């Protein structure tokens, strides 16, 4: 099996695994307990918080641990919108956002909020000018992902942030696919809230974080209650070994970025060159403004389901893993102007730290052979 689905989840880095195992071997201790074991657990939590903060070049107290980027998205969007509802009831996002954002915005609509979903251009980009036109006097929040999880398109968040700040609108950014792939800091993005993931960058599943700007600090209404942990925004006993794993994953991403980013870009470029042996294929999303680890390609003249069944030795997807049970074609690709047939006949290749050039070459050969065979079988 050649694994090319790192945008869905990535393999656990061996260094991360060792750090987690070391944490599990330590004496049991609740990090909120005052005895020696509890204090030792708290030290490990705060060390991991500092590791995550270092990647964003921010202060550790701005990092709140959650169960993952989905919970971070929920806390940021629901928490900020509900806290600001006396100022306005309008929320803006994009049609190409992850379901963890779109479904939350839909929930706000059921609570009486007005919502605007921005349509990207054919390359998947949304300009600051489009955002400016969408913002109204009653707009309280805009949510925009930095790197699209299906196409890898990178939005100009810095320009969008400038619009939001000028108009007094809070900005939430889902950066789950960006850490270790696209250089950024909390200051460079200019976002008020940033959702972070662990398992997308070779850390453990089940843990994530939310960055909250400290000055000025946006008001958030918590989603959960009880215990008061994480500044009373995310109560519950903290999973020490998972948080230790996330901290180490972020430290590794920071340490390896200068090498890994160009290496990942080289792998996806190599794959794209080899796939171009096929006629009538389309790269989805901007060729210029894209993350290095994701390549999304549509293949004219083949049935999408048949193509995926024809590639049993490749672990890849046709879109977001969180929408894998949806029989419809990708809503992200349809928003870019692809018709249903072409959107369904699309593959998302995503590479990671363990991907090799040999695997890329073997995957390309398999895809070219499968597409050629399926096209030959298709009715004229």
TAHU-V54385 format. One record per pair of residues at least 24 apart in sequence whose ideal C-beta (glycine too) atoms are under 6 Angstrom apart, sorted by the first residue. I is the first residue (numbers start at 0). J is the second residue. Records with the same first field share a line. If there is no record, write none. Layout:
I = J / J
//
This chain:
0 = 312 / 314
1 = 313 / 358 / 362
2 = 314
3 = 315 / 348
4 = 314 / 315 / 316 / 349
5 = 349 / 350 / 351
6 = 148 / 293 / 349
7 = 320
8 = 198
9 = 199 / 201 / 351
10 = 353
12 = 201 / 251
14 = 251
15 = 202 / 244 / 247 / 248
18 = 243 / 247
19 = 240 / 243 / 244
22 = 239 / 240 / 243
23 = 240
29 = 236
30 = 237
40 = 239
43 = 239 / 243
44 = 237 / 242
47 = 242 / 243 / 246
50 = 246 / 249 / 250
51 = 208 / 246 / 249
54 = 249 / 253
55 = 184 / 185 / 210
56 = 184
57 = 185
61 = 210 / 211 / 213
62 = 208
63 = 209 / 229 / 232 / 233
64 = 208 / 242
65 = 207 / 209 / 233
66 = 205
67 = 207
68 = 175 / 194 / 196 / 207
69 = 99
71 = 194 / 207 / 209
72 = 99 / 100 / 173 / 194
73 = 103
74 = 209 / 222
75 = 171 / 192 / 209
76 = 103 / 142
78 = 219 / 220
79 = 140 / 169 / 217 / 219
80 = 107 / 140
81 = 220
82 = 218 / 219 / 220
83 = 139
86 = 139
87 = 137 / 139
88 = 112 / 113
89 = 113 / 135 / 137 / 138
90 = 114 / 140
91 = 115 / 133 / 141
92 = 142
93 = 117 / 125 / 143
94 = 118 / 334
95 = 119 / 147 / 331 / 334
96 = 144
97 = 148
98 = 321
100 = 142
121 = 335 / 336
122 = 285
123 = 150 / 152 / 284 / 285 / 335
124 = 285
127 = 158 / 159 / 162
130 = 159 / 162
131 = 162
134 = 166 / 168
138 = 168
140 = 169
141 = 168 / 170
142 = 171
144 = 173
145 = 172 / 174 / 177
146 = 176 / 177 / 181 / 290
148 = 176 / 319
149 = 295 / 318 / 319 / 331 / 347
150 = 283 / 284 / 295
151 = 289 / 290 / 293
152 = 284 / 285 / 289
153 = 181 / 288 / 289 / 290
156 = 188
157 = 189
160 = 189
169 = 217
175 = 199
178 = 252
179 = 252 / 256
180 = 290 / 291 / 292
181 = 290
185 = 210
191 = 217
197 = 245 / 248
200 = 248 / 252
201 = 248 / 352
202 = 244 / 245 / 248
203 = 241 / 244
205 = 241
206 = 241 / 242 / 245
260 = 291
263 = 291 / 292 / 350
264 = 291
266 = 350 / 354 / 359
267 = 294
269 = 359
270 = 294 / 348 / 359 / 363
273 = 363
274 = 363
276 = 367
277 = 367 / 370
283 = 332
292 = 349 / 350
293 = 349
294 = 348
295 = 347
296 = 346
297 = 341 / 344 / 345
298 = 344 / 370
300 = 374 / 377
301 = 344 / 370 / 373
303 = 343 / 344
305 = 373
309 = 369
310 = 365 / 369
313 = 362
315 = 346 / 348
316 = 347
317 = 345
//
